[in-house]
């Protein structure tokens, strides 16, 4: 596996982020966004297979080697849209494509819908809209979020005596991954602490959302997309399990291609990465 990349720090006005930069300096600009509790290593297999692109695979705030948001703040998913636009400003990219997986795909949709003049193309991997809730559920959702925030101070991150134990835990986590994928994520996501290793990710990321979009809100973002959009749907992924998903996708301005593999098909093995690259190479290189 070709892991040639440049490690950079991006000093944004409100936070400092870390990123892996792949590809030639004059390549087509692409910002790559990983999923929840993952990091920039999510694109370690895929990015080298897209050699004509200048890919900035970012550790989103609270993840990987990027700074955490201040204590007491939240990680509302729409706030990542501002982070992405600030990354583009830092890189000097007025117009760019977005490559997103899972939560990163959802954030990509938000950015493309809200800033259509900035986003040229949208490449999505097993992610499209966030978890939604109807208006009448809002008081209960806020109650749950407040209770979880009050309880957070009494919780501690798990500490693993050996790195292998952390890797095994990640293999079984949300969006289960192959061992090789877990190793790549762990290399960037773990840090040494007394007694062993723990995850770098901000504990605040595990808090439930105090507010969720309704289904109508979420779908409005997808329906308003102006740029070409392509979604890779994993046959054993998280989206495929959603009832009626194919009927929903048929009514949206998004090209859908279904591929074998799980939620992290672009990272689990070389074959999956090659299939995803095959879907996106011509698409992202198009003028």
C-alpha positions, 0 to 999 in steps of 0.5 A: 500500500502506497502511504506517500503523503504530506502531514500538515497543520492548518491554522484556522481562525478558530481551531488548528487542524491536521491533515494528510495531503496526497497528490501533485500540487497542481492536481484537482483540489479535493477535500476528504472528510472521514466518518464519526470517530475515524480520522484522516487515515480513513483515506489511506488506501483510496487516496493513492489510487486517485493520483491526479487529485490534490487530496486534503484528507482532514482530521475533523475537529476532535478527531485524530491529531486535530484540536478539540473544540473548547470544553462545554461546546458541542460538535453539531454536525452542521458546524463542520461545514464552517470548518471545511470552508475555512480549510479551503480558505487556508489552502487557497482553494476557491473551488474544490470537490468533496470526498466524504465517508459516512458523517463526512459524506453528510457534512459534504452534502451540507457544504455543497448545498449551502455553498454551491459556488464553492463545490464542484463535485460531490463523491460520497461513500455510504452516507447522505443525510444525518439521523433525523427526528420529528418535531414532537421528539425535540423535547425528549432529545434535548433532555437526553442530551442535557443528561448525557452532558451532565454525566460526562465529567464522571466518565473516563475513556477506556485504557487498553494495556496493549495496542492490539486490544484497542485495535480489536475494540475498533474492529467491533465498534460502530461501522465494524472494520477489518483488522487492517483498517482498524490498525490504520485508524489506530495508528493515527487515533491512539495516544499513550497514557498511564497504563497503556493507550486510549483514543485521541478523540474528544469525549464530547463527540460521544454525546447525543445531539441536542437537536436533530433535523427533521426528515424534510430538513435533511432531504431539502439539502440533498434536493438543492444540490447544484453540483454533480453528486455520486454515491457509493452504496455499500451492500453490507453498509449502514445505509443499505439497512435503512428501510426504503432507501432505494426508493428514496435515492431514486427521487434524488439528484444523485447518481448511485452505484452499489458495491460489495463490502461493508461501511468502510469498504474503501478502507477494509481492503485493497479490492474495496479501495480499488472498486471505490476508486474506479467509481470516482476516478473519472467522476472527480477528474471531469472538468 
